[in-house]
Amino acid sequence: MLSAVFHVPSIAVVAVVAVVLIGLLIWGAWKPLVWRILSVIGMGTGAGFLVWGILMAAMQEEPRFGSPAGIIAIGAGALVGSIALLVISFCGSCRGP
C-alpha cells in the first residue's frame, strides 16, 4: 500500500527534469556561469555513461534499460552537447578594440 502512494509516473519525472533544464538554459543566457556549471555536470555525466556502456559491452552484460550501444550514444551525446555549451558560454565575453 505504501509503495503505491510514493509511485511517481516516469513521464512526470521526465517533464520536471526537462522544465528545469530549459529554465537553466534560459537563465544561462543572462549568466554564462550557469552554462559553465551545467557543462561541467554534463561532461561528467557523459563520461560516466560512456564508461558504463563500454564496460557493459566488454563484459557482454545487458543493462536494466536499453543496450550498451544506446548507453554509449547517450554518453557521447551528453559529452558533445556539454562541450558545445561550454564553448558557447565563452562566446561574446571577449571585447574587441
C-alpha positions in Angstrom: 0.0 0.0 0.0 2.8 2.4 0.9 4.6 1.8 -2.4 1.5 2.9 -4.3 1.5 6.2 -2.5 5.1 7.1 -3.4 4.8 5.9 -7.0 5.6 8.7 -9.4 5.0 8.2 -13.1 8.2 8.3 -15.1 6.7 10.8 -17.6 6.2 13.3 -14.7 9.8 12.9 -13.7 11.0 13.5 -17.3 8.7 16.5 -17.7 10.0 18.1 -14.5 13.6 17.5 -15.4 13.0 18.9 -18.9 11.4 22.1 -17.5 14.2 22.6 -15.0 16.9 22.1 -17.7 15.1 24.6 -20.1 14.8 27.1 -17.2 18.6 26.7 -16.5 19.4 27.2 -20.2 17.3 30.4 -20.4 18.9 31.6 -17.1 22.3 30.9 -18.6 21.6 33.4 -21.4 22.0 36.1 -18.7 24.6 34.4 -16.6 27.2 32.4 -18.5 28.4 30.9 -15.3 25.2 28.8 -15.2 26.1 27.4 -18.6 29.7 26.6 -17.4 28.4 24.8 -14.4 25.9 22.8 -16.5 28.6 21.9 -19.0 30.8 20.5 -16.2 28.0 18.4 -14.9 27.2 17.3 -18.4 30.7 16.3 -19.1 30.9 14.2 -16.0 27.6 12.6 -16.8 28.6 11.9 -20.4 31.9 10.4 -19.4 30.1 8.2 -16.9 27.6 6.9 -19.4 30.5 6.3 -21.9 32.4 4.2 -19.4 29.3 2.4 -18.2 28.3 1.5 -21.8 31.8 0.4 -22.8 32.1 -1.8 -19.6 28.7 -3.4 -20.3 29.7 -4.2 -23.9 33.1 -5.6 -22.8 31.5 -7.8 -20.2 28.7 -8.8 -22.5 26.1 -7.9 -19.9 22.7 -6.4 -20.6 21.9 -3.2 -18.6 18.5 -2.7 -17.0 17.4 -0.4 -19.8 18.4 -0.1 -23.4 21.5 -1.6 -24.8 25.2 -0.9 -24.3 25.3 0.8 -27.7 22.4 3.1 -26.6 24.2 3.9 -23.4 27.4 4.8 -25.3 25.3 7.0 -27.6 23.7 8.8 -24.6 27.2 9.4 -23.1 28.6 10.7 -26.4 25.7 13.0 -26.9 25.9 14.4 -23.4 29.6 14.9 -23.7 29.5 16.6 -27.1 26.5 18.8 -26.0 28.2 19.9 -22.8 31.4 20.8 -24.6 29.4 22.8 -27.1 27.6 24.6 -24.2 31.0 25.4 -22.6 32.3 26.9 -25.9 29.1 28.9 -26.3 29.3 30.2 -22.7 32.6 31.9 -23.6 31.4 33.4 -26.9 30.6 37.1 -26.6 32.5 37.6 -23.4 35.7 39.0 -25.1 35.6 42.7 -26.0 37.5 43.8 -29.1 39.3 47.1 -29.6 
